[in-house]
Amino acid sequence: MKELLLLKINEVLEGKSMPSITEINSDTILRDGLGLDSFDLAELTVRIEEETDIDIFSNGIVTTVGEILDILENN
C-alpha cells in the first residue's frame, strides 16, 4: 500500500508542477510536509478511492501519511 500511496501523492504533486518525491514516512504531514492544500487532498482522496474503493476521509480528516496507510491496510 505504501507504494500505491507514493504513486498517488506523486500524481497530485505532478499536477501542481511540483517535484516528485521518492519516499514517504508514516509521520509525514500531508499539508506541511508535502505542501498539499484542501483541493489537493480531495484529489488524492479521489485517486485513492478509484484505485482501492476506500474513502480515506470516511471517518474524518487525516493529516499524516501514516493515518492514510492505517486506513488502507485495515480495510
LINHU-V981780 format. One record per backbone hydrogen bond with DSSP energy under -0.5 kcal/mol. NH is the residue of the N-H (numbers start at 1). CO is the residue of the C=O. Records with the same first field share a line. If there is no record, write none. Layout:
NH: CO + CO
This chain:
5: 1
6: 2
7: 3
8: 4
9: 5
10: 6
11: 7
12: 8
13: 9
14: 10
15: 11
16: 12 + 13
17: 14
18: 13
28: 25
30: 63
33: 29
34: 29
35: 31
36: 30
41: 37
42: 38
43: 39
44: 40
45: 41
46: 42
47: 43
48: 44
49: 45
50: 46
51: 47
52: 48
53: 49
56: 54
58: 55
60: 57
65: 28
66: 26
68: 64
69: 65
70: 66
71: 67
72: 68
73: 69
74: 70
75: 72
